Amino acid sequence: MTRVAAVDCGTNSIRLLVADLDPATGAMTELDRRMTIVRLGQGVDRTGRLAPEALERTFAACREYAAVIAEHGAERVRFVATSASRDAENRADFTAGVLAVLGVEPEVVTGDQEAEFSFTGATRELPGHEERLVVDIGGGSTEFVVGREHVEAARSVDIGCVRLTERHIRTDPATETELAAVRADIESALDLAEETVPLRRAETLVGLAGSVTTVAAIALGLDRYDWSAIHHARIPYATVESITHRLAKATHDERAAIPVMHPGRVDVIVAGALVLLAIMDRTGAREVVVSEHDILDGIAWSLV
């Protein structure tokens, strides 16, 4: 067994996984898994730069994670940064700050690398060998990956729940005009993704990340977030459609009152749910298999 620590820093959240891995058997023993909403991508789509307050929120989370990693004595650490830091002019400030706190340099990976990590993390435990479409709906981008045991095609496009919200949603609740603009942006991005990835070919749709797991938690009627209930849950299309429409019509306070809604996701969940629904419409998927194992787990496995 090798003890590793993986950090995934995205546009909306930063997450840590500390685990013991056995590459011979494929066994993973989790020691710590946590997530913090830092909104690193605040304003990046508009300014092209990481905001000072967003950087400080991220560095504060890194200081917390450094203490956890030291407590568990991880032998190997990998820090992967995705969409927001990939787009930012001042990403050198981000790199220097993370290095100072954690002692490792963040790797600003490409969208294709991000997709590879997501596919590995999401599918390693799933039974069977059917072709799967894995979609990772992040804050700044969404990754599409098709494959069986290995990746056959992948594409990252710039539709994420934070980016779409900042571009189009100004009112509470969103107007029909704003929602139509979000949907149009999503459809254009799906056209781009479909140039590379055969979205309609896979037998199973696997959904990752906070927008998908939040929709799943609502669908399951949970009164608190329960990882074990959500992991590998199958949510029908009609349920996703109903929840998306409900969220789109709700006010900020009404969404915040949903028991499983993380405070940092209240203002961006509408856009995230719209992405999921549009993907199901495009692919013809009758259900989405929800995975709590995703890019973070893929990063961890890359260390062994």
ZIVEN-V958965 format. One record per backbone hydrogen bond with DSSP energy under -1.0 kcal/mol. NH is the residue of the N-H (numbers start at 1). CO is the residue of the C=O. If there is no record, write none. Layout:
nh: (NH NH)
co: (CO CO)
//
This chain:
nh: (2 4 5 6 7 8 9 10 14 15 16 17 18 19 20 21 22 26 29 31 32 34 36 38 39 41 42 44 47 48 55 56 57 58 59 60 61 62 63 64 65 66 67 68 69 70 71 72 73 74 75 76 78 80 81 82 86 87 89 93 95 96 97 98 99 100 101 102 103 107 109 109 114 115 116 117 118 119 120 121 122 123 124 132 133 134 135 136 137 138 142 143 144 145 146 147 148 152 153 155 157 159 161 162 163 164 165 166 167 168 169 179 180 181 182 183 184 185 186 187 188 189 190 191 192 193 194 195 196 197 199 201 203 204 206 207 208 213 214 215 216 217 218 219 220 221 222 230 231 232 233 235 237 240 241 242 243 244 245 246 247 248 249 250 255 256 257 258 261 265 269 272 273 274 275 276 277 278 279 280 281 282 283 284 288 289 290 291 298 299 300 301 302 303 304)
co: (21 19 76 17 78 15 80 13 36 8 34 6 32 4 29 2 27 22 20 18 18 16 14 12 12 11 39 41 43 44 51 52 53 54 55 56 57 58 59 60 61 62 63 64 65 66 67 68 69 69 3 3 5 7 107 9 82 83 48 90 91 92 93 94 95 96 97 98 99 79 81 107 110 111 112 113 114 115 116 117 118 119 120 147 204 145 206 143 208 141 157 136 155 134 153 132 150 146 146 144 142 157 138 139 139 160 161 162 163 164 165 175 176 177 178 179 180 181 182 183 184 185 186 187 188 189 190 192 193 193 197 198 131 131 133 289 135 209 210 211 212 213 214 215 216 218 217 226 227 290 230 288 286 236 237 238 239 240 241 242 243 244 245 246 251 252 253 255 258 262 265 268 269 270 271 272 273 274 275 276 277 278 279 280 235 205 233 207 294 295 296 297 298 300 301)
//
